[in-house]
Amino acid sequence: MSICNNIKHLKASLPEGVTLVAVSKYHPKEAILEAYNAGQRIFGESRAQELVAKEKSLPADIEWHFIGQLQTNKVKEIASFIHTIHSIDSLKLINETEKQAAKQNRIIRILLEIHLAQEATKSGFTPEECKNLLSTLSLKDYPHLQIDGLMTMATNTENTEQIHQEFRRLRILFEELKNSYFQNSANFTVLSMGMSADYPIAISEGSNMIRIGSKIFEVRE
Ligand SMILES: *Cc1c(COP(=O)(O)O)cnc(C)c1O
């Protein structure tokens, strides 16, 4: 199987309305170009430095998504081109992203990362923190941000029922927040959940954006 075949098979298997983010972290630009030539345009990276280098040398119509933990001082490095940041996990990061997007005179889309997994290493707001944040945030103070939805990573476990439950909790939270804070808005439509190991479960629980790395880029001989 080649990267091109992996992309084609994966895309053909996805229900309509599910957006594929090809997670190209650690993979060279040649691999990204192969996926690009197979028609893929949305790529996800998790380190600012690596992303900046790749962005410079790859086609300009790629839609870049940032999916890794983002330090506040790195936002300015990616602000001129980043399409969506999936990993917004603090008010400080929200404020800095607004500031840098304003400097670039553009809008950056963000997803609020929610911590549901039973692993302390994963980051994100708890559901309570997220509700508190949205109830105090005045969206008109953030004219250069578009809050598109939520993102999570499930626990890395063999227990598929647990994974189902975590994704289900995100979808329920998403609907609750949409009804409370985005009722009259066309925004807040993205539920980013599901990686190579668990994306079928995520889709069955309502995901409409999956982030797939190894299943695309790890080519078996
Ligand atoms: C690496 C990564 C992915 C992709 O993981 P795979 O298991 O390679 O599909 C998705 N989301 C995040 C946040 C990641 O860091």
The ligand as a MOL file (V3000), in Angstrom:
LIG
                    3D

  0  0  0     0  0            999 V3000
M  V30 BEGIN CTAB
M  V30 COUNTS 15 15 0 0 0
M  V30 BEGIN ATOM
M  V30 1 C -0.5390 12.3670 16.3120 0
M  V30 2 C -1.9200 12.8330 16.5270 0
M  V30 3 C -2.9980 12.3300 15.7800 0
M  V30 4 C -2.8360 11.2150 14.7590 0
M  V30 5 O -2.5550 10.0120 15.4030 0
M  V30 6 P -2.4740 8.6220 14.5980 0
M  V30 7 O -2.6470 7.5990 15.6680 0
M  V30 8 O -1.1360 8.5880 13.9590 0
M  V30 9 O -3.5930 8.6130 13.6240 0
M  V30 10 C -4.2550 12.8710 15.9900 0
M  V30 11 N -4.4550 13.8520 16.9000 0
M  V30 12 C -3.4650 14.3500 17.6460 0
M  V30 13 C -3.7600 15.4300 18.6310 0
M  V30 14 C -2.1690 13.8570 17.4980 0
M  V30 15 O -1.1850 14.3620 18.2520 0
M  V30 END ATOM
M  V30 BEGIN BOND
M  V30 1 1 1 2
M  V30 2 1 2 3
M  V30 3 2 2 14
M  V30 4 1 3 4
M  V30 5 2 3 10
M  V30 6 1 4 5
M  V30 7 1 5 6
M  V30 8 2 6 7
M  V30 9 1 6 8
M  V30 10 1 6 9
M  V30 11 1 10 11
M  V30 12 2 11 12
M  V30 13 1 12 13
M  V30 14 1 12 14
M  V30 15 1 14 15
M  V30 END BOND
M  V30 END CTAB
M  END
